[in-house]
Amino acid sequence: MSKKVSLKIWSNYYLFYILMLIFFGIFILYSKHNVGNDSSLSDWLINYSGGFVRRGLTGQVVIEFSNTFSFALRDSILIFQIFFFTVYYLLIYFFFREITINRLILLAIFSPIFIFYPVAETEALGRKEILIFFILILYLLSNLLNFKIQLLFKLIIFPISILIWEPVIIFFPYLFLVDLITFKINKLNKNFYFLILSFFPIFFTTLLIYLNPFSVENFNKMVSVLINDFGEKCYMSCNYVGNQSENSFMELLIAHTEIIELQHLIRYTLIILIGFFPLFSLLKVSNLRNSNILLFSKFDNLLIPFFFAFLPSSLLYMTMYDWGRIVHISYTFMLLSYVYFLKNKLIEINFEKLKNNFLSKMSKKKFIFLFIIFCFCWNPKTVMRADIATNSLYKIVYNSSKKIFGFEGVRLFQDSPIIKFHEKFFE
């Protein structure tokens, strides 16, 4: 009975936390969607009006939505951002609500580089990775042993994720581990080769993107459609696709690595070590129930296999400025994969080792203090040059409350798409 009560209490508290993040997240998305230089929106402007281009799928869908319902393009983007943000966070609640909680799991779930991060870091909120996370959690909530489910994701949904945001392929090693353990593949037989083959549509789609650079003429056509039909400038991420035919991967790598300084490397090494610490500790005290799984049989715990899945993401630090986002995406893939194994009883925690962890020996008051400091008082900024943000939860509540109850809140309400929709159809 006590276990059921504790699960119910955990579920209620976590639902409150999720709803709080959804409330503040929606308000922040709403308050910044008309900001002319909002970086989270620029990627959504890329579309197929000038021909096939990487990341253009979502932009084209939004344009069709805008034309169909006669909405402003930014209002349409806001609708999509709010929908996927809200549904994803609710799915996170259903994904975590029935797991047995210990102190390490609690810290891992509330880590400031997980779902707290986009709400705390405004520039990261509304980015296209929210669509990637939505697809990921749908996959982990599905019956992966069902052949039709595998066909649906491997042939259609995962290739679509590449068309949405092609760097996601860097994080597919986590899904390879998920499939490897789920299907209990223990030798290099036909099942293993079928598994490898199932990822080919994803690699083919990625290859298709990079073998079809966007010409200057096509880019100018896309820019013209945005400015003439929607009054939108193509800036930041949208503007960069116009240069992709002139910038090879090596040119980008050289240009970017020249500005990376030692302080950036030290700062983000510490962010990863601290932010991932609870999850790394869980991996260290966890092992597979079936110890014969291929690639896992030589390891006593899950830390090393997951570390190898993490390594490819290091390539993105050499080509992207948004290091905070990379940390957030890496952590999300790792944590959701681990919890999937836990929920499906594919792994087990060594509770003897867990008892010897210093967090287990800590007094309740000290742990609560540590929990608050670790989870709500800091977060990485979006770009690599920026320092670490502090007092994160306080700033979310204070800044949002100031806008909600001040003059700006009234103005935002009056200019909202909901009011415009009401005036248009019910005047």
C-alpha positions as CSV (number, residue, x, y, z in Angstrom):
1,M,0.0,0.0,0.0
2,S,2.8,2.4,0.9
3,K,4.4,1.9,-2.5
4,K,1.1,2.8,-4.3
5,V,0.7,5.9,-2.1
6,S,4.2,7.1,-2.8
7,L,3.6,6.6,-6.5
8,K,0.4,8.6,-6.3
9,I,2.1,11.4,-4.4
10,W,5.0,11.5,-6.9
11,S,2.5,11.5,-9.8
12,N,0.5,14.4,-8.3
13,Y,3.7,16.5,-7.6
14,Y,5.1,15.8,-11.0
15,L,1.9,16.7,-12.7
16,F,1.9,20.1,-10.9
17,Y,5.5,20.7,-12.0
18,I,4.7,19.8,-15.7
19,L,1.6,22.0,-15.7
20,M,3.7,24.9,-14.2
21,L,6.3,24.5,-17.0
22,I,3.6,24.4,-19.6
23,F,1.9,27.5,-18.3
24,F,5.1,29.6,-18.2
25,G,6.4,28.0,-21.5
26,I,3.2,29.0,-23.4
27,F,3.3,32.5,-22.0
28,I,7.0,32.9,-23.0
29,L,6.3,31.6,-26.5
30,Y,3.4,33.9,-26.8
31,S,5.2,37.0,-25.5
32,K,8.2,36.5,-27.9
33,H,6.6,35.3,-31.1
34,N,6.3,38.8,-32.6
35,V,9.9,39.7,-31.7
36,G,11.6,40.4,-35.1
37,N,14.9,38.8,-34.4
38,D,13.7,35.8,-32.3
39,S,16.2,33.0,-33.1
40,S,13.8,30.2,-32.2
41,L,11.5,31.3,-35.0
42,S,14.0,31.8,-37.8
43,D,14.4,28.1,-38.4
44,W,10.6,27.7,-38.9
45,L,10.7,30.2,-41.8
46,I,12.7,27.8,-44.0
47,N,10.3,26.3,-46.6
48,Y,10.1,24.6,-50.1
49,S,8.9,27.7,-52.0
50,G,12.3,27.8,-53.7
51,G,12.7,24.1,-54.0
52,F,13.9,21.3,-51.8
53,V,16.0,22.5,-48.9
54,R,17.1,21.1,-45.6
55,R,14.7,21.8,-42.6
56,G,12.1,23.1,-45.1
57,L,9.3,20.6,-44.3
58,T,7.9,22.3,-41.2
59,G,8.1,25.7,-42.8
60,Q,6.1,24.5,-45.8
61,V,3.5,22.9,-43.5
62,V,3.2,26.1,-41.6
63,I,2.8,28.1,-44.8
64,E,0.1,25.9,-46.0
65,F,-1.6,26.2,-42.7
66,S,-1.4,30.0,-42.8
67,N,-2.8,30.1,-46.3
68,T,-5.6,27.8,-45.5
69,F,-6.8,29.6,-42.4
70,S,-5.6,33.1,-43.3
71,F,-3.4,33.5,-40.3
72,A,-0.3,35.5,-40.1
73,L,2.8,33.3,-40.5
74,R,4.1,34.1,-37.0
75,D,0.8,33.3,-35.5
76,S,0.7,29.9,-37.3
77,I,4.2,29.1,-36.1
78,L,3.2,30.0,-32.6
79,I,0.2,27.6,-32.8
80,F,2.5,24.8,-33.9
81,Q,5.1,25.6,-31.2
82,I,2.5,25.7,-28.4
83,F,0.8,22.5,-29.7
84,F,3.9,20.4,-29.8
85,F,5.4,21.9,-26.7
86,T,2.2,21.2,-24.6
87,V,1.6,17.7,-26.0
88,Y,5.3,16.7,-25.5
89,Y,5.3,17.9,-21.9
90,L,2.1,16.0,-21.1
91,L,3.6,12.9,-22.7
92,I,6.6,13.4,-20.5
93,Y,4.3,13.3,-17.5
94,F,2.7,10.0,-18.6
95,F,6.1,8.6,-19.4
96,F,7.5,9.2,-15.9
97,R,4.5,9.1,-13.6
98,E,4.7,5.3,-12.7
99,I,8.4,4.8,-12.2
100,T,9.7,4.1,-8.7
101,I,11.5,7.1,-7.4
102,N,14.9,7.3,-5.6
103,R,17.1,10.3,-5.0
104,L,19.2,9.8,-8.1
105,I,16.2,9.4,-10.3
106,L,14.6,12.5,-8.8
107,L,17.7,14.6,-9.5
108,A,18.0,13.1,-13.0
109,I,14.4,13.9,-13.9
110,F,14.6,17.5,-12.4
111,S,18.0,18.2,-13.9
112,P,18.1,21.8,-15.2
113,I,19.3,20.5,-18.6
114,F,16.1,18.4,-19.1
115,I,12.6,19.8,-19.6
116,F,13.3,22.8,-17.3
117,Y,16.0,24.1,-19.6
118,P,13.9,25.4,-22.6
119,V,11.5,27.3,-20.2
120,A,14.4,28.8,-18.3
121,E,16.4,29.6,-21.4
122,T,14.1,31.7,-23.6
123,E,16.2,31.4,-26.8
124,A,16.0,27.6,-26.7
125,L,12.2,27.5,-26.3
126,G,10.2,26.8,-29.5
127,R,13.2,25.3,-31.4
128,K,12.6,22.4,-33.8
129,E,14.0,19.9,-31.4
130,I,10.6,19.9,-29.7
131,L,9.4,18.0,-32.7
132,I,12.3,15.6,-32.5
133,F,11.5,14.9,-28.8
134,F,7.8,14.5,-29.6
135,I,8.8,11.8,-32.2
136,L,11.2,10.2,-29.7
137,I,8.8,9.8,-26.9
138,L,6.0,8.5,-29.2
139,Y,8.5,5.8,-30.3
140,L,9.4,4.9,-26.7
141,L,5.7,4.8,-25.7
142,S,4.9,2.4,-28.6
143,N,5.0,-1.4,-28.8
144,L,8.5,-1.6,-30.4
145,L,8.1,-5.4,-30.9
146,N,5.2,-4.7,-33.3
147,F,6.4,-5.1,-36.9
148,K,4.0,-2.5,-38.2
149,I,5.1,0.1,-35.6
150,Q,8.7,-0.5,-36.7
151,L,7.8,0.0,-40.3
152,L,5.9,3.2,-39.5
153,F,8.8,4.8,-37.7
154,K,11.8,3.4,-39.7
155,L,10.3,4.1,-43.1
156,I,8.2,7.2,-42.5
157,I,8.5,9.0,-39.2
158,F,12.2,8.9,-38.6
159,P,13.1,10.0,-42.2
160,I,10.6,12.9,-41.6
161,S,12.6,13.8,-38.5
162,I,15.7,14.2,-40.7
163,L,13.7,16.6,-43.0
164,I,12.7,18.6,-39.9
165,W,16.2,18.9,-38.3
166,E,18.9,16.8,-40.0
167,P,21.5,16.9,-37.1
168,V,19.2,14.5,-35.2
169,I,21.0,11.6,-37.0
170,I,23.8,12.3,-34.6
171,F,21.6,11.1,-31.7
172,F,20.3,7.9,-33.4
173,P,22.9,5.7,-31.6
174,Y,20.6,5.9,-28.6
175,L,17.7,4.5,-30.6
176,F,20.1,1.8,-31.9
177,L,20.8,0.8,-28.2
178,V,17.0,0.8,-27.5
179,D,16.4,-1.6,-30.4
180,L,19.3,-3.7,-29.6
181,I,18.2,-4.3,-26.0
182,T,14.4,-4.5,-26.8
183,F,14.9,-7.2,-29.5
184,K,17.5,-9.0,-27.2
185,I,20.0,-9.3,-30.0
186,N,22.9,-11.3,-28.6
187,K,25.0,-12.3,-31.7
188,L,25.9,-11.1,-35.2
189,N,23.0,-13.0,-36.9
190,K,20.3,-12.0,-39.4
191,N,18.4,-10.1,-36.7
192,F,21.4,-7.9,-36.1
193,Y,21.8,-7.2,-39.8
194,F,18.0,-6.5,-40.2
195,L,18.4,-4.0,-37.4
196,I,21.2,-2.2,-39.2
197,L,19.2,-2.3,-42.4
198,S,16.2,-0.7,-40.7
199,F,18.2,2.5,-40.2
200,F,19.1,2.8,-43.9
201,P,16.1,5.0,-44.9
202,I,17.3,7.5,-42.2
203,F,20.9,7.5,-43.6
204,F,19.6,7.7,-47.1
205,T,17.4,10.8,-46.3
206,T,20.4,12.5,-44.7
207,L,22.5,11.8,-47.7
208,L,19.8,13.1,-50.0
209,I,19.8,16.4,-48.0
210,Y,23.6,17.0,-48.2
211,L,23.8,15.9,-51.9
212,N,21.2,18.5,-52.9
213,P,22.6,22.0,-51.9
214,F,20.3,24.9,-52.2
215,S,21.2,27.2,-55.1
216,V,21.4,31.0,-54.7
217,E,18.5,31.4,-57.3
218,N,16.3,29.0,-55.3
219,F,17.2,30.8,-52.0
220,N,16.3,34.2,-53.5
221,K,13.0,32.8,-54.6
222,M,12.2,31.6,-51.0
223,V,13.2,34.9,-49.6
224,S,11.0,36.7,-52.1
225,V,8.0,34.5,-51.1
226,L,8.5,35.2,-47.4
227,I,8.8,39.0,-47.8
228,N,6.1,39.5,-50.5
229,D,3.5,37.0,-49.2
230,F,4.1,37.2,-45.5
231,G,6.1,40.3,-44.8
232,E,8.8,38.2,-43.2
233,K,12.6,38.6,-43.5
234,C,14.7,35.5,-43.9
235,Y,17.3,35.9,-41.0
236,M,19.6,33.8,-38.9
237,S,19.0,30.0,-39.5
238,C,16.7,30.8,-42.5
239,N,19.4,33.1,-44.0
240,Y,22.1,30.5,-43.5
241,V,20.6,27.9,-45.8
242,G,21.3,30.3,-48.7
243,N,25.0,29.9,-48.0
244,Q,25.1,26.1,-47.7
245,S,26.2,25.6,-51.3
246,E,29.3,27.7,-50.5
247,N,30.1,26.3,-47.1
248,S,31.2,22.7,-47.0
249,F,31.3,20.9,-43.7
250,M,35.1,21.3,-43.4
251,E,34.9,25.1,-44.1
252,L,32.3,25.4,-41.4
253,L,34.4,23.2,-39.0
254,I,37.5,25.4,-39.5
255,A,35.6,28.7,-39.2
256,H,33.9,27.6,-36.0
257,T,36.8,25.9,-34.2
258,E,38.9,29.1,-34.7
259,I,36.6,31.0,-32.2
260,I,36.4,28.2,-29.6
261,E,38.3,29.2,-26.5
262,L,39.6,27.2,-23.6
263,Q,37.1,28.8,-21.2
264,H,34.2,27.5,-23.4
265,L,35.6,24.0,-23.2
266,I,36.1,24.1,-19.4
267,R,32.7,25.6,-18.8
268,Y,30.8,23.0,-20.8
269,T,32.8,20.1,-19.6
270,L,31.7,21.2,-16.1
271,I,28.1,21.7,-17.2
272,I,28.0,18.1,-18.7
273,L,29.7,16.5,-15.6
274,I,27.4,18.3,-13.2
275,G,24.2,18.2,-15.2
276,F,24.6,14.6,-16.2
277,F,26.0,13.5,-12.8
278,P,22.7,11.9,-11.4
279,L,22.1,10.1,-14.7
280,F,25.7,8.9,-15.0
281,S,25.5,7.6,-11.4
282,L,22.3,5.7,-12.3
283,L,23.9,4.2,-15.3
284,K,26.9,3.1,-13.1
285,V,24.6,1.2,-10.7
286,S,22.4,-0.3,-13.5
287,N,22.8,-3.4,-15.5
288,L,20.9,-5.5,-18.1
289,R,18.6,-8.3,-17.0
290,N,19.8,-10.2,-20.0
291,S,23.6,-10.0,-19.8
292,N,24.2,-11.6,-23.2
293,I,23.0,-8.6,-25.3
294,L,25.5,-7.8,-28.0
295,L,27.9,-4.9,-27.1
296,F,26.8,-5.0,-23.5
297,S,28.1,-8.4,-22.4
298,K,31.6,-7.1,-21.7
299,F,30.5,-4.3,-19.4
300,D,29.4,-4.5,-15.7
301,N,27.0,-1.5,-16.0
302,L,25.4,0.8,-18.6
303,L,27.7,3.7,-18.3
304,I,30.2,2.8,-21.0
305,P,27.6,1.8,-23.7
306,F,25.7,5.0,-23.1
307,F,28.9,7.0,-23.2
308,F,29.7,5.6,-26.7
309,A,26.1,6.6,-27.7
310,F,26.9,10.1,-26.4
311,L,30.2,10.6,-28.2
312,P,28.9,11.4,-31.7
313,S,27.1,14.5,-30.3
314,S,30.6,15.9,-29.6
315,L,30.8,16.6,-33.4
316,L,28.1,19.2,-33.0
317,Y,30.2,21.3,-30.6
318,M,32.6,21.8,-33.5
319,T,30.0,23.1,-35.9
320,M,27.3,24.8,-33.7
321,Y,27.3,27.9,-31.5
322,D,24.3,26.7,-29.5
323,W,26.1,24.4,-27.1
324,G,23.4,24.6,-24.4
325,R,21.0,23.1,-26.9
326,I,23.3,20.3,-27.7
327,V,23.7,19.4,-24.0
328,H,19.9,19.6,-23.6
329,I,19.2,17.3,-26.6
330,S,21.9,14.8,-25.6
331,Y,20.6,14.6,-22.1
332,T,17.0,14.2,-23.3
333,F,17.9,11.2,-25.5
334,M,19.9,9.6,-22.8
335,L,17.4,10.0,-20.0
336,L,14.4,8.9,-22.0
337,S,16.3,5.8,-23.3
338,Y,17.3,4.9,-19.7
339,V,13.8,5.3,-18.3
340,Y,12.4,3.3,-21.2
341,F,14.6,0.4,-20.2
342,L,13.6,0.9,-16.5
343,K,9.8,1.0,-17.3
344,N,10.0,-2.1,-19.5
345,K,12.1,-4.1,-16.9
346,L,14.9,-4.5,-19.4
347,I,17.4,-3.3,-16.8
348,E,17.7,-3.4,-13.0
349,I,19.3,-1.1,-10.4
350,N,21.8,-2.6,-8.0
351,F,20.3,-1.3,-4.8
352,E,23.4,-2.4,-2.7
353,K,25.5,0.0,-4.8
354,L,22.8,2.6,-4.7
355,K,22.8,2.5,-0.8
356,N,26.6,3.3,-0.8
357,N,26.0,6.4,-2.9
358,F,26.7,9.6,-0.9
359,L,23.2,10.9,-1.8
360,S,21.5,8.0,-0.1
361,K,23.5,8.6,3.1
362,M,22.6,12.3,3.1
363,S,20.1,13.6,5.6
364,K,16.7,14.6,4.3
365,K,17.2,18.3,5.0
366,K,20.6,18.4,3.2
367,F,19.1,16.5,0.2
368,I,16.2,19.0,-0.1
369,F,18.7,21.9,0.0
370,L,20.9,20.2,-2.7
371,F,17.8,19.3,-4.8
372,I,16.7,23.0,-4.9
373,I,20.2,24.3,-5.7
374,F,20.9,21.7,-8.3
375,C,17.6,21.7,-10.1
376,F,16.3,25.2,-10.0
377,C,19.1,27.7,-9.4
378,W,21.2,27.4,-12.6
379,N,21.1,26.4,-16.3
380,P,23.4,26.7,-19.3
381,K,22.8,29.6,-21.7
382,T,22.1,28.8,-25.3
383,V,25.3,30.0,-27.0
384,M,28.8,28.8,-26.0
385,R,30.1,32.3,-25.3
386,A,27.5,33.1,-22.7
387,D,28.1,32.4,-19.0
388,I,25.9,30.2,-16.8
389,A,22.5,31.6,-15.8
390,T,21.6,31.7,-12.1
391,N,18.3,31.9,-10.0
392,S,16.6,30.2,-13.0
393,L,13.2,29.3,-11.4
394,Y,12.9,32.7,-9.6
395,K,13.6,34.5,-12.9
396,I,10.9,32.4,-14.8
397,V,8.3,33.3,-12.2
398,Y,9.3,36.9,-11.6
399,N,9.7,37.9,-15.3
400,S,6.6,36.2,-16.4
401,S,4.5,37.6,-13.5
402,K,5.7,41.1,-14.2
403,K,4.5,40.7,-17.8
404,I,1.3,39.0,-17.0
405,F,0.1,41.5,-14.4
406,G,1.7,44.6,-15.9
407,F,0.8,46.7,-18.9
408,E,2.6,44.4,-21.3
409,G,0.3,41.5,-20.3
410,V,-2.8,43.6,-21.2
411,R,-1.2,44.5,-24.5
412,L,-0.2,41.0,-25.3
413,F,-3.8,39.7,-24.6
414,Q,-5.3,42.4,-26.8
415,D,-3.0,41.5,-29.7
416,S,-3.4,37.7,-29.2
417,P,-4.3,35.4,-32.1
418,I,-7.3,34.2,-30.1
419,I,-8.7,37.7,-30.0
420,K,-8.0,38.3,-33.7
421,F,-9.7,35.0,-34.5
422,H,-12.8,35.9,-32.5
423,E,-13.0,39.4,-34.1
424,K,-12.6,37.9,-37.6
425,F,-15.3,35.1,-37.3
426,F,-17.7,36.6,-34.8
427,E,-17.8,40.3,-35.6
